[in-house]
Amino acid sequence: MWFVVFIFASLIALSMHILIRDKEKYKTLNLSLMLLGATIMIFVDKLIGFLNNEGFIETTTDGLITNSLLLGFLMLIPIIAVWLMIIVINQKSQTNNKK
């Protein structure tokens, strides 16, 4: 299910990039690329598991977090945090350049 969460998050980020007019201020391309990259990595992981006779979409995991839906949302937190840091750093550098 965490693969499905990342697919939806990637689609939302891509639609944000297409629809938002001030792309440079919100750095929507960075968010889209980070989420699409993570989605591709998860797809490759799931494909290799599927070729080894594992399920492609699973609802449980073997790790510390057993709910795969919760795992997907928790995996989004660092990506969104990095994206927000990029926005803040970009805004601070723009204000320093104006002075």
LOVEX-983485 format. One record per residue: residue in three letters; x, y, z of N, C-alpha, C, CB in turn. Coordinates in nm, 2 decimals. Glycine has a CB too. Example, Ala and Ser with C-alpha at 12.3 -4.5 7.8 and 13.67 -1.06 7.14 Angstrom:
residues 2
   res       nX       nY       nZ      caX      caY      caZ       cX       cY       cZ      cbX      cbY      cbZ
   ala     1.32    -0.57     0.78     1.23    -0.45     0.78     1.32    -0.33     0.78     1.13    -0.45     0.90
   ser     1.28    -0.22     0.71     1.37    -0.11     0.71     1.29     0.00     0.79     1.41    -0.06     0.57
END
This chain:
residues 99
   res       nX       nY       nZ      caX      caY      caZ       cX       cY       cZ      cbX      cbY      cbZ
   met     0.08    -0.12     0.00     0.00     0.00     0.00     0.09     0.13     0.00    -0.09     0.00     0.12
   trp     0.21     0.12     0.05     0.29     0.24     0.05     0.33     0.28    -0.09     0.42     0.22     0.13
   phe     0.33     0.18    -0.18     0.35     0.21    -0.33     0.23     0.30    -0.38     0.37     0.08    -0.41
   val     0.11     0.26    -0.34    -0.01     0.33    -0.38    -0.01     0.47    -0.33    -0.14     0.26    -0.34
   val     0.03     0.49    -0.20     0.04     0.62    -0.14     0.14     0.71    -0.22     0.09     0.61     0.01
   phe     0.25     0.65    -0.26     0.35     0.73    -0.33     0.30     0.77    -0.47     0.48     0.66    -0.34
   ile     0.22     0.68    -0.53     0.17     0.71    -0.67     0.07     0.82    -0.66     0.09     0.58    -0.72
   phe    -0.02     0.82    -0.56    -0.11     0.93    -0.54    -0.04     1.06    -0.50    -0.21     0.90    -0.43
   ala     0.06     1.05    -0.42     0.14     1.17    -0.38     0.21     1.23    -0.50     0.24     1.14    -0.27
   ser     0.27     1.14    -0.58     0.33     1.19    -0.70     0.24     1.26    -0.80     0.40     1.07    -0.77
   leu     0.12     1.20    -0.82     0.02     1.26    -0.90    -0.03     1.40    -0.85    -0.10     1.17    -0.92
   ile    -0.04     1.41    -0.72    -0.08     1.53    -0.66     0.02     1.64    -0.68    -0.12     1.52    -0.51
   ala     0.15     1.60    -0.66     0.26     1.70    -0.67     0.28     1.74    -0.82     0.39     1.63    -0.62
   leu     0.26     1.64    -0.91     0.27     1.68    -1.05     0.16     1.77    -1.09     0.27     1.55    -1.14
   ser     0.04     1.75    -1.04    -0.07     1.84    -1.08    -0.05     1.97    -1.01    -0.21     1.78    -1.03
   met     0.01     1.98    -0.89     0.04     2.11    -0.83     0.14     2.18    -0.92     0.10     2.09    -0.69
   his     0.24     2.11    -0.97     0.34     2.18    -1.06     0.27     2.23    -1.18     0.45     2.08    -1.09
   ile     0.18     2.16    -1.24     0.11     2.21    -1.36     0.02     2.32    -1.33     0.03     2.09    -1.42
   leu    -0.05     2.32    -1.22    -0.16     2.42    -1.20    -0.11     2.55    -1.13    -0.26     2.36    -1.12
   ile    -0.01     2.54    -1.04     0.04     2.65    -0.97     0.12     2.75    -1.06     0.13     2.61    -0.85
   arg     0.08     2.88    -1.05     0.15     2.97    -1.14     0.29     3.01    -1.10     0.06     3.10    -1.15
   asp     0.31     3.03    -0.96     0.43     3.07    -0.91     0.52     2.95    -0.88     0.42     3.16    -0.79
   lys     0.57     2.88    -0.98     0.64     2.76    -0.97     0.78     2.78    -0.90     0.67     2.69    -1.10
   glu     0.84     2.90    -0.93     0.97     2.93    -0.87     0.96     2.95    -0.72     1.03     3.05    -0.94
   lys     0.86     3.01    -0.67     0.84     3.04    -0.53     0.82     2.91    -0.45     0.73     3.14    -0.51
   tyr     0.74     2.82    -0.50     0.70     2.70    -0.43     0.78     2.58    -0.46     0.55     2.67    -0.45
   lys     0.87     2.59    -0.56     0.96     2.48    -0.60     0.88     2.35    -0.62     1.07     2.47    -0.50
   thr     0.77     2.36    -0.69     0.69     2.24    -0.71     0.76     2.13    -0.80     0.56     2.28    -0.78
   leu     0.86     2.18    -0.88     0.93     2.08    -0.96     1.02     1.99    -0.87     1.02     2.15    -1.07
   asn     1.08     2.05    -0.77     1.16     1.98    -0.68     1.08     1.87    -0.61     1.23     2.07    -0.58
   leu     0.96     1.91    -0.56     0.87     1.81    -0.49     0.83     1.70    -0.59     0.75     1.88    -0.43
   ser     0.79     1.74    -0.71     0.75     1.64    -0.81     0.86     1.54    -0.84     0.71     1.71    -0.94
   leu     0.98     1.59    -0.86     1.10     1.50    -0.89     1.13     1.41    -0.77     1.22     1.59    -0.93
   met     1.13     1.46    -0.65     1.16     1.38    -0.54     1.06     1.27    -0.52     1.16     1.46    -0.41
   leu     0.93     1.30    -0.54     0.82     1.20    -0.52     0.83     1.10    -0.64     0.69     1.26    -0.51
   leu     0.85     1.15    -0.76     0.85     1.06    -0.88     0.97     0.96    -0.87     0.86     1.14    -1.01
   gly     1.09     1.02    -0.82     1.20     0.93    -0.80     1.18     0.82    -0.69     1.32     1.02    -0.76
   ala     1.12     0.86    -0.58     1.09     0.76    -0.48     0.99     0.66    -0.53     1.03     0.83    -0.35
   thr     0.89     0.70    -0.61     0.79     0.61    -0.67     0.86     0.51    -0.76     0.68     0.69    -0.74
   ile     0.95     0.56    -0.84     1.02     0.47    -0.93     1.10     0.37    -0.85     1.11     0.55    -1.03
   met     1.17     0.41    -0.75     1.25     0.32    -0.66     1.16     0.22    -0.60     1.33     0.40    -0.56
   ile     1.05     0.26    -0.55     0.95     0.16    -0.48     0.90     0.07    -0.59     0.84     0.24    -0.41
   phe     0.87     0.12    -0.71     0.82     0.03    -0.81     0.92    -0.08    -0.85     0.79     0.11    -0.94
   val     1.05    -0.04    -0.86     1.16    -0.14    -0.88     1.17    -0.24    -0.77     1.29    -0.07    -0.91
   asp     1.16    -0.19    -0.65     1.16    -0.28    -0.53     1.04    -0.38    -0.54     1.15    -0.20    -0.40
   lys     0.92    -0.33    -0.57     0.81    -0.42    -0.57     0.81    -0.51    -0.69     0.68    -0.33    -0.59
   leu     0.87    -0.47    -0.80     0.89    -0.56    -0.92     0.98    -0.67    -0.89     0.93    -0.48    -1.04
   ile     1.09    -0.64    -0.83     1.19    -0.75    -0.79     1.12    -0.85    -0.69     1.32    -0.69    -0.73
   gly     1.05    -0.79    -0.60     0.98    -0.88    -0.50     0.87    -0.97    -0.57     0.91    -0.80    -0.40
   phe     0.80    -0.91    -0.67     0.70    -0.98    -0.75     0.77    -1.10    -0.83     0.62    -0.89    -0.84
   leu     0.88    -1.07    -0.89     0.95    -1.17    -0.96     1.01    -1.28    -0.87     1.07    -1.11    -1.04
   asn     1.02    -1.25    -0.74     1.06    -1.36    -0.65     0.94    -1.42    -0.58     1.16    -1.30    -0.54
   asn     0.82    -1.41    -0.64     0.70    -1.47    -0.59     0.65    -1.41    -0.46     0.72    -1.62    -0.57
   glu     0.67    -1.28    -0.44     0.61    -1.21    -0.33     0.49    -1.13    -0.39     0.71    -1.12    -0.26
   gly     0.40    -1.08    -0.31     0.29    -1.00    -0.35     0.34    -0.86    -0.40     0.19    -0.98    -0.24
   phe     0.27    -0.81    -0.50     0.30    -0.68    -0.55     0.25    -0.57    -0.46     0.25    -0.66    -0.70
   ile     0.12    -0.58    -0.42     0.06    -0.49    -0.33     0.03    -0.56    -0.20    -0.07    -0.42    -0.39
   glu     0.10    -0.52    -0.09     0.08    -0.59     0.04     0.02    -0.49     0.14     0.21    -0.65     0.09
   thr    -0.05    -0.54     0.23    -0.11    -0.45     0.33    -0.03    -0.45     0.46    -0.25    -0.49     0.36
   thr     0.06    -0.55     0.48     0.14    -0.56     0.60     0.29    -0.56     0.56     0.10    -0.68     0.69
   thr     0.37    -0.52     0.66     0.51    -0.53     0.64     0.58    -0.61     0.75     0.57    -0.38     0.63
   asp     0.70    -0.64     0.73     0.77    -0.72     0.83     0.85    -0.64     0.93     0.86    -0.82     0.76
   gly     0.86    -0.51     0.91     0.94    -0.42     0.99     0.88    -0.37     1.11     0.98    -0.30     0.90
   leu     0.93    -0.26     1.16     0.88    -0.20     1.29     0.74    -0.15     1.27     0.97    -0.09     1.33
   ile     0.71    -0.10     1.16     0.57    -0.05     1.13     0.50    -0.15     1.05     0.57     0.09     1.06
   thr     0.40    -0.22     1.10     0.34    -0.33     1.03     0.23    -0.29     0.93     0.28    -0.43     1.13
   asn     0.17    -0.17     0.95     0.07    -0.13     0.86     0.14    -0.05     0.74    -0.03    -0.03     0.93
   ser     0.12    -0.11     0.62     0.19    -0.05     0.51     0.13     0.09     0.47     0.18    -0.14     0.39
   leu     0.01     0.11     0.49    -0.05     0.24     0.46     0.01     0.35     0.55    -0.21     0.24     0.48
   leu     0.02     0.32     0.68     0.09     0.41     0.77     0.24     0.43     0.73     0.08     0.36     0.92
   leu     0.30     0.33     0.69     0.44     0.34     0.65     0.45     0.43     0.53     0.49     0.20     0.61
   gly     0.36     0.43     0.43     0.36     0.51     0.32     0.35     0.66     0.36     0.25     0.48     0.22
   phe     0.26     0.69     0.45     0.24     0.83     0.50     0.37     0.88     0.58     0.12     0.85     0.58
   leu     0.42     0.79     0.66     0.54     0.82     0.73     0.66     0.85     0.64     0.57     0.72     0.84
   met     0.67     0.77     0.53     0.78     0.79     0.44     0.77     0.93     0.36     0.78     0.68     0.34
   leu     0.65     0.98     0.36     0.63     1.11     0.29     0.68     1.23     0.38     0.48     1.14     0.26
   ile     0.69     1.21     0.51     0.73     1.32     0.60     0.87     1.37     0.57     0.72     1.27     0.74
   pro     0.97     1.29     0.55     1.10     1.34     0.52     1.11     1.42     0.38     1.21     1.24     0.52
   ile     1.03     1.37     0.28     1.03     1.43     0.15     0.97     1.57     0.16     0.96     1.34     0.05
   ile     0.86     1.58     0.23     0.79     1.71     0.25     0.88     1.80     0.33     0.65     1.69     0.31
   ala     0.95     1.75     0.43     1.03     1.83     0.52     1.15     1.89     0.43     1.09     1.75     0.63
   val     1.21     1.81     0.35     1.32     1.86     0.26     1.27     1.96     0.17     1.38     1.74     0.19
   trp     1.15     1.94     0.11     1.09     2.04     0.02     1.06     2.17     0.09     0.96     1.98    -0.04
   leu     1.01     2.16     0.21     0.99     2.29     0.29     1.12     2.36     0.32     0.91     2.26     0.42
   met     1.22     2.28     0.35     1.35     2.35     0.38     1.41     2.41     0.25     1.45     2.24     0.43
   ile     1.39     2.35     0.14     1.43     2.41     0.01     1.36     2.55    -0.01     1.40     2.32    -0.11
   ile     1.23     2.55     0.02     1.15     2.67     0.00     1.20     2.78     0.10     1.00     2.65     0.03
   val     1.22     2.75     0.22     1.27     2.85     0.32     1.41     2.90     0.28     1.27     2.78     0.46
   ile     1.50     2.81     0.25     1.63     2.85     0.21     1.63     2.94     0.09     1.72     2.73     0.19
   asn     1.55     2.91    -0.01     1.53     2.99    -0.13     1.48     3.13    -0.10     1.44     2.92    -0.23
   gln     1.38     3.13    -0.01     1.32     3.27     0.02     1.42     3.35     0.10     1.20     3.25     0.10
   lys     1.50     3.29     0.19     1.60     3.36     0.26     1.71     3.41     0.17     1.66     3.28     0.37
   ser     1.75     3.33     0.07     1.86     3.38    -0.02     1.81     3.49    -0.11     1.91     3.26    -0.10
   gln     1.68     3.49    -0.14     1.62     3.59    -0.23     1.61     3.72    -0.15     1.49     3.56    -0.28
   thr     1.58     3.71    -0.02     1.57     3.84     0.06     1.71     3.89     0.09     1.50     3.81     0.20
   asn     1.81     3.81     0.10     1.95     3.86     0.12     2.00     3.92    -0.01     2.04     3.74     0.17
   asn     1.96     3.87    -0.12     2.01     3.92    -0.25     1.95     4.06    -0.28     1.98     3.83    -0.36
   lys     1.83     4.09    -0.23     1.76     4.21    -0.25     1.82     4.33    -0.17     1.61     4.20    -0.22
   lys     1.89     4.29    -0.05     1.94     4.39     0.03     2.07     4.45    -0.02     1.97     4.34     0.17
END
